[in-house]
Amino acid sequence: MTTGGNDGAAYDVVLLVEQPLSRQDALQVRGLHEEAPAPVRYHLLLPVEDAAARVESAMGTLASGDALVVSPAMLDHDEVVDIQRELLDQARADVTTSVRALEDAGATATGQTVTAEPIDALAAKVQEVEAAEAIVLTRPHVVAEFFHLDWTSRARRKLGVPVLHLLEHESFNEQAGGGEGVSGV
């Protein structure tokens, strides 16, 4: 393993997550680096959901058969701005919760929300902190993973560091097929 970090004294790991880390997630991540060659610093990134996409998705879910649904384009601009503000506030709170979970697990961690495309943000952070590795924590996305369109596959193609994919809120045993983890992909 190489030592990441600008000063060469720490092993920097960038985490890209879809949702806040649970206590179990934080303990598992921390457990991966118990014998790291240097003190580990985690840099957590949490993408902020796009309000317009969320509204479109919700409206599409409501549309069924003969039901008439208002087009997302007909929503008031201020309503979309309010939704985006709520999503950003929630993402910031989720970052705080995740950093606290890592710190409670004995880690040194920082976190930030990102509005850029997640893999671009991951690549930029890996380069910025000269990370030794990246970890992508997601919910299972069987179709995306099958076609290698998921964050992990894209990150592996783009980054020059090892990329580990973990499933949020599942133990290592569950992820290895001992429970509900994705084992056939």
C-alpha positions in Angstrom: 0.0 0.0 0.0 1.1 3.5 -0.7 0.7 6.4 1.6 -1.7 9.0 0.4 -2.1 12.5 1.7 -0.4 15.7 0.9 2.1 15.4 3.7 2.8 11.7 3.3 2.1 11.1 7.0 -1.5 9.8 6.6 -3.3 7.2 4.6 -6.2 9.1 2.9 -9.4 7.3 1.9 -12.2 9.0 0.0 -15.7 7.6 0.7 -18.5 8.2 -1.8 -21.9 7.4 -0.1 -25.5 7.5 -1.3 -27.1 7.9 2.2 -25.9 8.5 5.7 -23.6 6.0 7.3 -25.1 3.8 10.0 -23.0 2.8 13.0 -22.5 -0.6 11.3 -21.3 1.0 8.1 -18.8 3.2 10.0 -17.4 0.3 12.0 -17.0 -1.8 8.8 -15.2 1.0 7.0 -13.0 1.6 10.0 -12.3 -2.1 10.3 -10.9 -2.2 6.8 -8.0 0.0 7.9 -7.1 -1.3 11.4 -3.6 -2.2 10.3 -3.0 0.7 7.9 0.6 1.7 7.5 -0.2 5.3 8.7 -3.0 7.1 10.5 -6.1 7.0 8.3 -8.1 10.1 7.3 -11.5 9.6 5.7 -12.9 12.2 3.3 -16.7 11.6 2.9 -18.6 12.8 -0.1 -22.4 12.8 -0.2 -24.1 13.9 -3.5 -27.1 16.2 -3.1 -30.1 14.9 -4.9 -31.4 17.1 -7.8 -34.8 18.5 -6.9 -36.1 18.6 -10.5 -35.2 14.9 -11.0 -36.8 14.0 -7.7 -40.0 15.8 -8.7 -40.1 14.1 -12.1 -39.5 10.7 -10.5 -42.3 11.2 -8.0 -44.7 12.4 -10.7 -43.8 9.5 -12.9 -44.6 7.1 -10.0 -48.0 8.8 -9.6 -48.8 8.4 -13.3 -50.7 5.2 -13.9 -53.1 4.1 -16.6 -55.7 6.7 -17.2 -54.6 9.0 -14.3 -53.9 12.6 -15.3 -50.9 14.0 -13.6 -49.6 17.5 -13.7 -46.3 17.8 -15.6 -43.2 18.5 -13.5 -42.5 21.4 -15.9 -45.7 23.1 -14.6 -44.3 23.3 -11.1 -43.5 26.8 -9.9 -39.8 27.6 -10.0 -39.9 28.7 -6.4 -41.3 25.3 -5.4 -38.4 23.6 -7.1 -35.9 26.0 -5.4 -37.5 25.2 -2.0 -37.3 21.5 -2.6 -33.6 21.9 -3.6 -32.9 23.9 -0.4 -34.6 21.1 1.7 -32.5 18.5 -0.1 -29.3 20.4 0.5 -30.2 20.9 4.2 -30.9 17.2 4.5 -27.7 16.3 2.8 -25.7 18.5 5.1 -27.3 16.9 8.1 -26.6 13.5 6.7 -22.9 14.4 6.2 -22.7 15.5 9.8 -24.3 12.3 11.0 -21.9 10.2 8.8 -18.8 12.0 10.0 -20.0 11.6 13.6 -20.5 7.8 13.0 -17.0 7.5 11.6 -15.6 9.5 14.6 -17.5 7.3 17.0 -15.9 4.3 15.4 -12.5 5.9 16.1 -11.8 7.5 12.8 -10.6 10.9 11.7 -13.0 12.1 9.2 -14.2 15.1 7.2 -17.3 15.3 5.0 -18.9 17.5 2.4 -21.9 17.5 0.1 -21.3 17.5 -3.6 -23.5 18.9 -6.4 -21.2 17.8 -9.2 -21.5 14.4 -11.0 -20.6 12.0 -8.2 -17.7 10.2 -10.0 -16.2 13.5 -11.1 -16.4 14.7 -7.5 -14.8 11.5 -6.3 -12.0 11.8 -8.8 -11.3 15.4 -7.8 -11.2 14.6 -4.1 -8.9 11.6 -4.7 -6.6 13.8 -6.6 -6.9 16.7 -4.1 -5.9 14.7 -1.1 -3.7 12.2 -3.0 -5.9 9.4 -1.7 -4.5 5.9 -1.4 -7.9 4.4 -2.1 -11.6 5.1 -2.6 -14.6 3.3 -1.2 -18.1 3.5 -2.8 -21.0 2.7 -0.4 -24.3 2.2 -2.2 -27.6 0.5 -1.9 -27.8 -2.6 -4.2 -28.3 -1.6 -7.8 -28.5 -4.9 -9.6 -29.3 -3.6 -13.1 -26.7 -0.8 -13.0 -24.0 -3.2 -11.6 -24.8 -5.8 -14.3 -24.2 -3.3 -17.1 -21.3 -1.7 -15.2 -23.0 1.7 -15.1 -22.8 2.0 -11.4 -20.6 4.4 -9.5 -18.0 1.7 -8.6 -17.5 0.5 -12.1 -17.2 4.0 -13.4 -14.8 5.0 -10.6 -12.6 2.0 -11.3 -12.3 3.1 -15.0 -11.5 6.7 -14.0 -9.3 6.5 -10.9 -5.7 5.3 -10.4 -6.4 3.9 -7.0 -8.1 0.8 -5.6 -11.9 1.2 -5.4 -13.9 -1.0 -3.0 -17.6 -1.3 -3.3 -19.6 -1.9 -0.1 -23.4 -2.1 0.3 -24.7 0.4 2.9 -26.4 -1.1 6.0 -25.3 -4.6 5.3 -22.6 -6.6 7.1 -19.6 -8.1 5.3 -21.2 -11.5 5.6 -24.5 -10.3 4.0 -22.5 -8.7 1.2 -20.7 -12.0 0.6 -23.9 -13.9 0.1 -24.5 -14.9 3.7 -27.6 -12.7 3.8 -29.3 -10.3 1.5 -26.3 -8.9 -0.2 -25.8 -9.0 -3.9 -23.9 -12.2 -4.5 -24.7 -13.0 -8.1 -23.4 -9.8 -9.7 
